[in-house]
Amino acid sequence: MQPFPSPSPGGRAAPTDQRSQALAARFERFGREAEEYGSELYARLSACVSQSRELLALAALAPREPVPNLLFAAVHHLLLGGVRHRLAERYPSLGGCAAAGGAWLCADFEEFCALHRAELARLLETRFVQTNEVARCAWLLPAFELVHALGGRRPLALIELGASAGLNLLFDRYSYEYGGDPGGLRAGRADSPVRIRCELRGGAAPPLPAEAPPVASRLGLDLSPIDLSDAGQRAWLRALVWPEHAERAALLERAASLALRPPGPAPVVVGDAARDLPAALGAALAEHALCVFHSAVMVQLEPAARLALDAELQAASRGRPIFRVSAEDDVLALATYADGELAEQRELAALGGHGRWMRWL
């Protein structure tokens, strides 16, 4: 296959059709997010894609959001898997430097995508963005403590939507360190090999238990669960971590290794958030505090699916209260469903991407 044409002296042609323009704007937004969250490489590549008809046409093969994450993870996956190309010299995860040879970055990326278009298309069409960001557990821990208190100090029955490999369902196996404005707060299992650090901002300390709330049952639903014992699936999880974020990658590896030790990983089954949730809710025992949670999942659901999910939770609450913890759009929130309706909803904290920081409200 011939590579995409190199940029002309006058620059690349801007996209003209409506679909490409929308995708270009999406990559521009992602570029700003990547810069904010410490990925110079993805910030620069986002600009490359937003101005390339060929790259936008490739990205358009992805049937689901978030498209930028999916495209960049697919490329990263091939490079980590051993595909040889000078583009690897720009990836810190492969020993390269994002700033090296900046003038040729777009051309190298376009060439790589052209040479491996078939493999990338397959990944775009079949894979999901299911980043199992373990650091988000630093947000979930105080929220689960609140659920534990509101639920009468009963053990938790946890159901995670979009659970990926189920690593966040194992929050009670990790150690936590919170620094920043309140500073010096610790929680969880001090002997855990998975040590999660989160900056606290704003001066207010979250409700951190001396020990994690007891968990009676845990279940994950995911359209394509990740089997941690499968090297190929575990490699996809790694590819979803941004190239500069070595600490995130190391944390993921430690959590995955811990999950495979006795008593083993959390159960994650194939399931749709709205369609299969009622059965999962019905299986939870009445003597437990039932809590549904999700993080960075709603962006992948259509508005109708979000409404259907809310309706299912309202309907299921006719027989018992249901708590819902969500970490979406940089906000941690807690909702209570009771007697067939949404009884209460409150924001708990403002959040920084990838579990970096939290401002408790």
VENJOGI-V419925 format. One record per residue. N is the residue number from 1. RES is the residue in three letters. SS is DSSP state (helix for helix, strand for strand, loop for the rest). D_FIRST is the distance of its C-alpha to the first C-alpha in whole Angstrom. Layout:
n:N res:RES ss:SS d_first:D_FIRST
n:N res:RES ss:SS d_first:D_FIRST
//
This chain:
n:1 res:MET ss:loop d_first:0
n:2 res:GLN ss:loop d_first:4
n:3 res:PRO ss:loop d_first:6
n:4 res:PHE ss:loop d_first:9
n:5 res:PRO ss:loop d_first:12
n:6 res:SER ss:loop d_first:15
n:7 res:PRO ss:loop d_first:18
n:8 res:SER ss:loop d_first:20
n:9 res:PRO ss:loop d_first:24
n:10 res:GLY ss:loop d_first:25
n:11 res:GLY ss:loop d_first:23
n:12 res:ARG ss:loop d_first:20
n:13 res:ALA ss:loop d_first:21
n:14 res:ALA ss:loop d_first:23
n:15 res:PRO ss:loop d_first:23
n:16 res:THR ss:loop d_first:25
n:17 res:ASP ss:loop d_first:25
n:18 res:GLN ss:helix d_first:27
n:19 res:ARG ss:helix d_first:25
n:20 res:SER ss:helix d_first:23
n:21 res:GLN ss:helix d_first:26
n:22 res:ALA ss:helix d_first:28
n:23 res:LEU ss:helix d_first:25
n:24 res:ALA ss:helix d_first:25
n:25 res:ALA ss:helix d_first:28
n:26 res:ARG ss:helix d_first:28
n:27 res:PHE ss:helix d_first:26
n:28 res:GLU ss:helix d_first:28
n:29 res:ARG ss:helix d_first:31
n:30 res:PHE ss:helix d_first:29
n:31 res:GLY ss:helix d_first:29
n:32 res:ARG ss:helix d_first:32
n:33 res:GLU ss:helix d_first:33
n:34 res:ALA ss:helix d_first:31
n:35 res:GLU ss:helix d_first:33
n:36 res:GLU ss:helix d_first:36
n:37 res:TYR ss:loop d_first:35
n:38 res:GLY ss:loop d_first:34
n:39 res:SER ss:loop d_first:30
n:40 res:GLU ss:helix d_first:29
n:41 res:LEU ss:helix d_first:26
n:42 res:TYR ss:helix d_first:25
n:43 res:ALA ss:helix d_first:27
n:44 res:ARG ss:helix d_first:25
n:45 res:LEU ss:helix d_first:22
n:46 res:SER ss:helix d_first:24
n:47 res:ALA ss:helix d_first:24
n:48 res:CYS ss:helix d_first:21
n:49 res:VAL ss:helix d_first:20
n:50 res:SER ss:helix d_first:23
n:51 res:GLN ss:loop d_first:22
n:52 res:SER ss:loop d_first:18
n:53 res:ARG ss:helix d_first:17
n:54 res:GLU ss:helix d_first:14
n:55 res:LEU ss:helix d_first:15
n:56 res:LEU ss:helix d_first:18
n:57 res:ALA ss:helix d_first:16
n:58 res:LEU ss:helix d_first:14
n:59 res:ALA ss:helix d_first:18
n:60 res:ALA ss:loop d_first:19
n:61 res:LEU ss:loop d_first:18
n:62 res:ALA ss:loop d_first:21
n:63 res:PRO ss:loop d_first:24
n:64 res:ARG ss:loop d_first:26
n:65 res:GLU ss:loop d_first:28
n:66 res:PRO ss:loop d_first:27
n:67 res:VAL ss:helix d_first:24
n:68 res:PRO ss:helix d_first:24
n:69 res:ASN ss:helix d_first:25
n:70 res:LEU ss:helix d_first:23
n:71 res:LEU ss:helix d_first:19
n:72 res:PHE ss:helix d_first:21
n:73 res:ALA ss:helix d_first:22
n:74 res:ALA ss:helix d_first:19
n:75 res:VAL ss:helix d_first:17
n:76 res:HIS ss:helix d_first:20
n:77 res:HIS ss:helix d_first:20
n:78 res:LEU ss:helix d_first:17
n:79 res:LEU ss:helix d_first:18
n:80 res:LEU ss:helix d_first:22
n:81 res:GLY ss:loop d_first:21
n:82 res:GLY ss:loop d_first:20
n:83 res:VAL ss:loop d_first:16
n:84 res:ARG ss:loop d_first:16
n:85 res:HIS ss:loop d_first:15
n:86 res:ARG ss:helix d_first:17
n:87 res:LEU ss:helix d_first:17
n:88 res:ALA ss:helix d_first:20
n:89 res:GLU ss:helix d_first:22
n:90 res:ARG ss:helix d_first:23
n:91 res:TYR ss:loop d_first:24
n:92 res:PRO ss:helix d_first:28
n:93 res:SER ss:helix d_first:27
n:94 res:LEU ss:helix d_first:25
n:95 res:GLY ss:loop d_first:28
n:96 res:GLY ss:loop d_first:26
n:97 res:CYS ss:loop d_first:28
n:98 res:ALA ss:loop d_first:26
n:99 res:ALA ss:loop d_first:28
n:100 res:ALA ss:loop d_first:27
n:101 res:GLY ss:loop d_first:25
n:102 res:GLY ss:helix d_first:25
n:103 res:ALA ss:helix d_first:24
n:104 res:TRP ss:helix d_first:20
n:105 res:LEU ss:helix d_first:20
n:106 res:CYS ss:helix d_first:18
n:107 res:ALA ss:helix d_first:16
n:108 res:ASP ss:helix d_first:15
n:109 res:PHE ss:helix d_first:15
n:110 res:GLU ss:helix d_first:12
n:111 res:GLU ss:helix d_first:10
n:112 res:PHE ss:helix d_first:11
n:113 res:CYS ss:helix d_first:10
n:114 res:ALA ss:helix d_first:7
n:115 res:LEU ss:helix d_first:6
n:116 res:HIS ss:loop d_first:8
n:117 res:ARG ss:helix d_first:9
n:118 res:ALA ss:helix d_first:10
n:119 res:GLU ss:helix d_first:12
n:120 res:LEU ss:helix d_first:14
n:121 res:ALA ss:helix d_first:14
n:122 res:ARG ss:helix d_first:16
n:123 res:LEU ss:helix d_first:18
n:124 res:LEU ss:helix d_first:19
n:125 res:GLU ss:helix d_first:20
n:126 res:THR ss:helix d_first:22
n:127 res:ARG ss:loop d_first:23
n:128 res:PHE ss:loop d_first:26
n:129 res:VAL ss:loop d_first:28
n:130 res:GLN ss:loop d_first:30
n:131 res:THR ss:loop d_first:31
n:132 res:ASN ss:loop d_first:35
n:133 res:GLU ss:loop d_first:36
n:134 res:VAL ss:helix d_first:39
n:135 res:ALA ss:helix d_first:41
n:136 res:ARG ss:helix d_first:42
n:137 res:CYS ss:helix d_first:44
n:138 res:ALA ss:helix d_first:46
n:139 res:TRP ss:helix d_first:46
n:140 res:LEU ss:helix d_first:47
n:141 res:LEU ss:helix d_first:50
n:142 res:PRO ss:helix d_first:53
n:143 res:ALA ss:helix d_first:51
n:144 res:PHE ss:helix d_first:52
n:145 res:GLU ss:helix d_first:55
n:146 res:LEU ss:helix d_first:56
n:147 res:VAL ss:helix d_first:55
n:148 res:HIS ss:helix d_first:58
n:149 res:ALA ss:helix d_first:61
n:150 res:LEU ss:helix d_first:60
n:151 res:GLY ss:loop d_first:60
n:152 res:GLY ss:loop d_first:63
n:153 res:ARG ss:loop d_first:62
n:154 res:ARG ss:loop d_first:61
n:155 res:PRO ss:loop d_first:58
n:156 res:LEU ss:strand d_first:54
n:157 res:ALA ss:strand d_first:52
n:158 res:LEU ss:strand d_first:49
n:159 res:ILE ss:strand d_first:46
n:160 res:GLU ss:strand d_first:43
n:161 res:LEU ss:strand d_first:40
n:162 res:GLY ss:loop d_first:36
n:163 res:ALA ss:loop d_first:38
n:164 res:SER ss:loop d_first:34
n:165 res:ALA ss:loop d_first:36
n:166 res:GLY ss:loop d_first:39
n:167 res:LEU ss:helix d_first:40
n:168 res:ASN ss:helix d_first:42
n:169 res:LEU ss:helix d_first:44
n:170 res:LEU ss:helix d_first:45
n:171 res:PHE ss:helix d_first:46
n:172 res:ASP ss:helix d_first:50
n:173 res:ARG ss:helix d_first:49
n:174 res:TYR ss:loop d_first:48
n:175 res:SER ss:strand d_first:49
n:176 res:TYR ss:strand d_first:50
n:177 res:GLU ss:strand d_first:51
n:178 res:TYR ss:strand d_first:51
n:179 res:GLY ss:strand d_first:52
n:180 res:GLY ss:strand d_first:52
n:181 res:ASP ss:loop d_first:55
n:182 res:PRO ss:loop d_first:57
n:183 res:GLY ss:loop d_first:56
n:184 res:GLY ss:loop d_first:56
n:185 res:LEU ss:strand d_first:56
n:186 res:ARG ss:strand d_first:55
n:187 res:ALA ss:strand d_first:54
n:188 res:GLY ss:strand d_first:53
n:189 res:ARG ss:loop d_first:53
n:190 res:ALA ss:loop d_first:54
n:191 res:ASP ss:loop d_first:53
n:192 res:SER ss:loop d_first:49
n:193 res:PRO ss:loop d_first:46
n:194 res:VAL ss:loop d_first:44
n:195 res:ARG ss:strand d_first:46
n:196 res:ILE ss:strand d_first:45
n:197 res:ARG ss:strand d_first:46
n:198 res:CYS ss:strand d_first:46
n:199 res:GLU ss:strand d_first:48
n:200 res:LEU ss:strand d_first:51
n:201 res:ARG ss:loop d_first:51
n:202 res:GLY ss:loop d_first:54
n:203 res:GLY ss:loop d_first:57
n:204 res:ALA ss:loop d_first:57
n:205 res:ALA ss:loop d_first:57
n:206 res:PRO ss:loop d_first:55
n:207 res:PRO ss:loop d_first:57
n:208 res:LEU ss:loop d_first:56
n:209 res:PRO ss:loop d_first:58
n:210 res:ALA ss:loop d_first:59
n:211 res:GLU ss:loop d_first:57
n:212 res:ALA ss:loop d_first:54
n:213 res:PRO ss:loop d_first:56
n:214 res:PRO ss:loop d_first:56
n:215 res:VAL ss:strand d_first:53
n:216 res:ALA ss:strand d_first:55
n:217 res:SER ss:strand d_first:51
n:218 res:ARG ss:strand d_first:48
n:219 res:LEU ss:strand d_first:45
n:220 res:GLY ss:strand d_first:41
n:221 res:LEU ss:strand d_first:39
n:222 res:ASP ss:strand d_first:36
n:223 res:LEU ss:loop d_first:33
n:224 res:SER ss:loop d_first:31
n:225 res:PRO ss:loop d_first:33
n:226 res:ILE ss:loop d_first:32
n:227 res:ASP ss:loop d_first:34
n:228 res:LEU ss:loop d_first:35
n:229 res:SER ss:loop d_first:35
n:230 res:ASP ss:loop d_first:31
n:231 res:ALA ss:helix d_first:29
n:232 res:GLY ss:helix d_first:26
n:233 res:GLN ss:helix d_first:28
n:234 res:ARG ss:helix d_first:30
n:235 res:ALA ss:helix d_first:26
n:236 res:TRP ss:helix d_first:25
n:237 res:LEU ss:helix d_first:29
n:238 res:ARG ss:helix d_first:28
n:239 res:ALA ss:helix d_first:25
n:240 res:LEU ss:helix d_first:27
n:241 res:VAL ss:loop d_first:29
n:242 res:TRP ss:loop d_first:28
n:243 res:PRO ss:loop d_first:27
n:244 res:GLU ss:loop d_first:30
n:245 res:HIS ss:loop d_first:32
n:246 res:ALA ss:helix d_first:33
n:247 res:GLU ss:helix d_first:37
n:248 res:ARG ss:helix d_first:35
n:249 res:ALA ss:helix d_first:33
n:250 res:ALA ss:helix d_first:36
n:251 res:LEU ss:helix d_first:38
n:252 res:LEU ss:helix d_first:36
n:253 res:GLU ss:helix d_first:36
n:254 res:ARG ss:helix d_first:40
n:255 res:ALA ss:helix d_first:40
n:256 res:ALA ss:helix d_first:38
n:257 res:SER ss:helix d_first:40
n:258 res:LEU ss:helix d_first:43
n:259 res:ALA ss:helix d_first:42
n:260 res:LEU ss:loop d_first:41
n:261 res:ARG ss:loop d_first:45
n:262 res:PRO ss:loop d_first:48
n:263 res:PRO ss:loop d_first:49
n:264 res:GLY ss:loop d_first:45
n:265 res:PRO ss:loop d_first:42
n:266 res:ALA ss:loop d_first:43
n:267 res:PRO ss:loop d_first:43
n:268 res:VAL ss:strand d_first:40
n:269 res:VAL ss:strand d_first:39
n:270 res:VAL ss:strand d_first:37
n:271 res:GLY ss:loop d_first:38
n:272 res:ASP ss:loop d_first:38
n:273 res:ALA ss:loop d_first:40
n:274 res:ALA ss:loop d_first:42
n:275 res:ARG ss:loop d_first:42
n:276 res:ASP ss:loop d_first:43
n:277 res:LEU ss:helix d_first:45
n:278 res:PRO ss:helix d_first:48
n:279 res:ALA ss:helix d_first:48
n:280 res:ALA ss:helix d_first:48
n:281 res:LEU ss:helix d_first:50
n:282 res:GLY ss:helix d_first:53
n:283 res:ALA ss:helix d_first:52
n:284 res:ALA ss:loop d_first:53
n:285 res:LEU ss:loop d_first:57
n:286 res:ALA ss:loop d_first:60
n:287 res:GLU ss:loop d_first:61
n:288 res:HIS ss:loop d_first:58
n:289 res:ALA ss:strand d_first:57
n:290 res:LEU ss:strand d_first:54
n:291 res:CYS ss:strand d_first:51
n:292 res:VAL ss:strand d_first:47
n:293 res:PHE ss:strand d_first:45
n:294 res:HIS ss:strand d_first:41
n:295 res:SER ss:strand d_first:40
n:296 res:ALA ss:loop d_first:36
n:297 res:VAL ss:loop d_first:36
n:298 res:MET ss:helix d_first:37
n:299 res:VAL ss:helix d_first:34
n:300 res:GLN ss:helix d_first:32
n:301 res:LEU ss:loop d_first:35
n:302 res:GLU ss:loop d_first:36
n:303 res:PRO ss:helix d_first:39
n:304 res:ALA ss:helix d_first:40
n:305 res:ALA ss:helix d_first:40
n:306 res:ARG ss:helix d_first:41
n:307 res:LEU ss:helix d_first:44
n:308 res:ALA ss:helix d_first:44
n:309 res:LEU ss:helix d_first:44
n:310 res:ASP ss:helix d_first:47
n:311 res:ALA ss:helix d_first:49
n:312 res:GLU ss:helix d_first:49
n:313 res:LEU ss:helix d_first:50
n:314 res:GLN ss:helix d_first:53
n:315 res:ALA ss:helix d_first:54
n:316 res:ALA ss:helix d_first:54
n:317 res:SER ss:loop d_first:56
n:318 res:ARG ss:loop d_first:59
n:319 res:GLY ss:loop d_first:60
n:320 res:ARG ss:loop d_first:59
n:321 res:PRO ss:loop d_first:58
n:322 res:ILE ss:strand d_first:54
n:323 res:PHE ss:strand d_first:53
n:324 res:ARG ss:strand d_first:49
n:325 res:VAL ss:strand d_first:48
n:326 res:SER ss:strand d_first:45
n:327 res:ALA ss:strand d_first:43
n:328 res:GLU ss:strand d_first:41
n:329 res:ASP ss:loop d_first:40
n:330 res:ASP ss:loop d_first:42
n:331 res:VAL ss:strand d_first:45
n:332 res:LEU ss:strand d_first:47
n:333 res:ALA ss:strand d_first:49
n:334 res:LEU ss:strand d_first:51
n:335 res:ALA ss:strand d_first:52
n:336 res:THR ss:strand d_first:55
n:337 res:TYR ss:strand d_first:55
n:338 res:ALA ss:strand d_first:59
n:339 res:ASP ss:loop d_first:61
n:340 res:GLY ss:loop d_first:58
n:341 res:GLU ss:strand d_first:57
n:342 res:LEU ss:strand d_first:55
n:343 res:ALA ss:strand d_first:58
n:344 res:GLU ss:strand d_first:57
n:345 res:GLN ss:strand d_first:54
n:346 res:ARG ss:strand d_first:54
n:347 res:GLU ss:strand d_first:51
n:348 res:LEU ss:strand d_first:52
n:349 res:ALA ss:strand d_first:50
n:350 res:ALA ss:strand d_first:47
n:351 res:LEU ss:strand d_first:44
n:352 res:GLY ss:strand d_first:42
n:353 res:GLY ss:helix d_first:38
n:354 res:HIS ss:helix d_first:37
n:355 res:GLY ss:helix d_first:41
n:356 res:ARG ss:loop d_first:42
n:357 res:TRP ss:strand d_first:45
n:358 res:MET ss:strand d_first:47
n:359 res:ARG ss:strand d_first:50
n:360 res:TRP ss:strand d_first:53
n:361 res:LEU ss:loop d_first:54
//
